[in-house]
Amino acid sequence: MPPPNRPNPYSNVPTVAADPRQVEGWALTETALRMKAAQREPLDEAALLHAARLNWRLWTIFQASLLEPDCPLPPELRNGVLGLSNFVDKHTAAFLADPKPEKLDVLIKINRELAGGLMTVPPGAAATPEPAPPPGAHKPTNTRA
């Protein structure tokens, strides 16, 4: 449990039933926040490296998902995100070789921009999807005529 003067870092973690776009947006935002926090302590190289590696792991997860044969994204979008992912790989490797705080700016910007897009509700989509009832749950019936 965090000290009383610090917010709980897990208080805003999406639930398992959350929309995958929201979860991905949250993860990108969270890693951007961690990189930004590490930048504020430029003498703590370990924190800078940890934040960059955490972001790199997240992007590796995205890459693996995009390369799955059953990836639901249209090929054009998938190829675009894979290209961006390649850029993130190269930029992160360059940062790890020479960890200067300002080099994280581009990664932070990419994460924030992508998160903003993912967390925006597409036109025609429900604002908050109604959760599916658990298996075997009784569905209430409308008794009004």
Kinemage of the C-alpha trace (Angstrom):
@kinemage 1
@onewidth
@group {chain A} dominant
@subgroup {mainchain}
@vectorlist {calphas} color= white
{ca met a 1} P 0.000 0.000 0.000
{ca pro a 2} L 1.422 3.421 -0.937
{ca pro a 3} L 2.152 5.993 1.767
{ca pro a 4} L -0.869 8.183 2.677
{ca asn a 5} L 0.467 11.243 0.849
{ca arg a 6} L 0.800 9.394 -2.469
{ca pro a 7} L -2.096 8.334 -4.695
{ca asn a 8} L -2.613 4.633 -5.176
{ca pro a 9} L -1.005 3.781 -8.554
{ca tyr a 10} L -3.571 1.045 -9.121
{ca ser a 11} L -6.672 3.139 -8.455
{ca asn a 12} L -7.280 3.866 -12.134
{ca val a 13} L -6.396 0.484 -13.636
{ca pro a 14} L -9.056 -0.621 -16.136
{ca thr a 15} L -11.151 -3.638 -15.259
{ca val a 16} L -10.943 -6.939 -17.097
{ca ala a 17} L -14.277 -6.230 -18.820
{ca ala a 18} L -13.098 -2.853 -20.134
{ca asp a 19} L -13.016 -2.076 -23.847
{ca pro a 20} L -9.606 -3.152 -25.261
{ca arg a 21} L -9.165 0.295 -26.834
{ca gln a 22} L -9.577 1.876 -23.402
{ca val a 23} L -7.081 -0.557 -21.852
{ca glu a 24} L -4.497 0.126 -24.554
{ca gly a 25} L -5.076 3.867 -24.218
{ca trp a 26} L -4.639 3.626 -20.458
{ca ala a 27} L -1.398 1.624 -20.849
{ca leu a 28} L 0.045 4.175 -23.282
{ca thr a 29} L -0.949 7.036 -20.993
{ca glu a 30} L 0.501 5.312 -17.942
{ca thr a 31} L 3.862 4.685 -19.611
{ca ala a 32} L 3.940 8.279 -20.904
{ca leu a 33} L 3.323 9.507 -17.351
{ca arg a 34} L 6.109 7.294 -16.021
{ca met a 35} L 8.561 8.527 -18.639
{ca lys a 36} L 7.594 12.137 -17.872
{ca ala a 37} L 8.057 11.523 -14.133
{ca ala a 38} L 11.493 10.011 -14.807
{ca gln a 39} L 12.436 13.094 -16.837
{ca arg a 40} L 11.751 15.260 -13.788
{ca glu a 41} L 14.560 13.408 -11.977
{ca pro a 42} L 17.247 13.537 -14.697
{ca leu a 43} L 20.006 12.491 -12.314
{ca asp a 44} L 18.226 9.208 -11.602
{ca glu a 45} L 19.408 7.319 -14.673
{ca ala a 46} L 17.945 4.055 -13.344
{ca ala a 47} L 14.449 5.604 -13.334
{ca leu a 48} L 14.928 6.898 -16.884
{ca leu a 49} L 16.060 3.490 -18.108
{ca his a 50} L 13.276 1.689 -16.264
{ca ala a 51} L 10.587 3.948 -17.748
{ca ala a 52} L 11.980 3.542 -21.281
{ca arg a 53} L 12.183 -0.241 -20.926
{ca leu a 54} L 8.627 -0.397 -19.591
{ca asn a 55} L 7.441 1.525 -22.644
{ca trp a 56} L 9.463 -0.751 -24.917
{ca arg a 57} L 7.817 -3.831 -23.366
{ca leu a 58} L 4.389 -2.330 -23.997
{ca trp a 59} L 5.238 -1.705 -27.638
{ca thr a 60} L 6.605 -5.256 -27.924
{ca ile a 61} L 3.201 -6.522 -26.748
{ca phe a 62} L 1.533 -4.368 -29.409
{ca gln a 63} L 3.895 -5.771 -32.063
{ca ala a 64} L 3.132 -9.350 -31.059
{ca ser a 65} L -0.616 -8.674 -31.242
{ca leu a 66} L -0.298 -7.008 -34.634
{ca leu a 67} L 1.614 -9.985 -36.022
{ca glu a 68} L -1.004 -12.522 -34.938
{ca pro a 69} L -2.735 -14.142 -37.938
{ca asp a 70} L -6.164 -13.260 -36.509
{ca cys a 71} L -5.364 -9.578 -35.875
{ca pro a 72} L -8.661 -7.735 -36.490
{ca leu a 73} L -7.086 -4.480 -37.716
{ca pro a 74} L -7.261 -3.649 -41.413
{ca pro a 75} L -3.892 -4.343 -43.108
{ca glu a 76} L -3.228 -0.644 -43.822
{ca leu a 77} L -3.711 0.353 -40.182
{ca arg a 78} L -1.794 -2.674 -38.962
{ca asn a 79} L 1.176 -1.853 -41.213
{ca gly a 80} L 1.112 1.774 -40.081
{ca val a 81} L 1.220 0.858 -36.399
{ca leu a 82} L 3.950 -1.723 -37.086
{ca gly a 83} L 5.988 1.017 -38.778
{ca leu a 84} L 5.472 3.287 -35.784
{ca ser a 85} L 6.448 0.408 -33.537
{ca asn a 86} L 9.657 -0.033 -35.511
{ca phe a 87} L 10.422 3.653 -34.964
{ca val a 88} L 9.772 3.243 -31.212
{ca asp a 89} L 12.177 0.266 -31.159
{ca lys a 90} L 14.967 2.205 -32.865
{ca his a 91} L 14.449 5.355 -30.832
{ca thr a 92} L 14.354 3.405 -27.558
{ca ala a 93} L 17.548 1.533 -28.422
{ca ala a 94} L 19.241 4.868 -29.193
{ca phe a 95} L 17.974 6.266 -25.881
{ca leu a 96} L 19.254 3.263 -23.918
{ca ala a 97} L 22.696 3.731 -25.525
{ca asp a 98} L 22.747 7.419 -24.542
{ca pro a 99} L 20.054 8.117 -21.903
{ca lys a 100} L 19.371 11.836 -22.109
{ca pro a 101} L 16.000 12.856 -20.585
{ca glu a 102} L 14.966 14.991 -23.567
{ca lys a 103} L 15.184 11.943 -25.847
{ca leu a 104} L 12.054 10.592 -24.152
{ca asp a 105} L 9.987 13.526 -25.443
{ca val a 106} L 9.206 11.884 -28.785
{ca leu a 107} L 8.146 8.608 -27.119
{ca ile a 108} L 5.942 10.489 -24.664
{ca lys a 109} L 4.318 12.418 -27.518
{ca ile a 110} L 3.678 9.241 -29.549
{ca asn a 111} L 2.091 7.510 -26.556
{ca arg a 112} L -0.100 10.490 -25.703
{ca glu a 113} L -1.306 10.961 -29.268
{ca leu a 114} L -2.106 7.282 -29.735
{ca ala a 115} L -3.794 7.080 -26.333
{ca gly a 116} L -5.958 10.074 -27.196
{ca gly a 117} L -7.128 8.354 -30.356
{ca leu a 118} L -7.791 5.052 -28.622
{ca met a 119} L -9.737 6.650 -25.787
{ca thr a 120} L -11.949 8.647 -28.142
{ca val a 121} L -15.259 6.939 -28.785
{ca pro a 122} L -15.628 6.365 -32.537
{ca pro a 123} L -18.768 7.874 -34.126
{ca gly a 124} L -21.670 5.460 -33.982
{ca ala a 125} L -20.174 3.414 -31.132
{ca ala a 126} L -21.712 3.198 -27.692
{ca ala a 127} L -20.028 5.497 -25.172
{ca thr a 128} L -19.715 2.708 -22.618
{ca pro a 129} L -20.382 -0.836 -23.683
{ca glu a 130} L -22.880 -2.652 -21.535
{ca pro a 131} L -21.073 -5.475 -19.730
{ca ala a 132} L -22.147 -8.970 -20.637
{ca pro a 133} L -23.909 -10.817 -17.820
{ca pro a 134} L -21.890 -13.610 -16.229
{ca pro a 135} L -22.594 -17.104 -17.586
{ca gly a 136} L -25.718 -18.577 -16.029
{ca ala a 137} L -26.957 -15.203 -14.760
{ca his a 138} L -30.717 -14.687 -14.712
{ca lys a 139} L -31.820 -12.037 -17.170
{ca pro a 140} L -34.502 -9.802 -15.626
{ca thr a 141} L -37.744 -9.550 -17.564
{ca asn a 142} L -39.807 -6.440 -18.000
{ca thr a 143} L -43.080 -6.926 -16.108
{ca arg a 144} L -44.627 -3.645 -17.245
{ca ala a 145} L -47.076 -3.704 -20.105
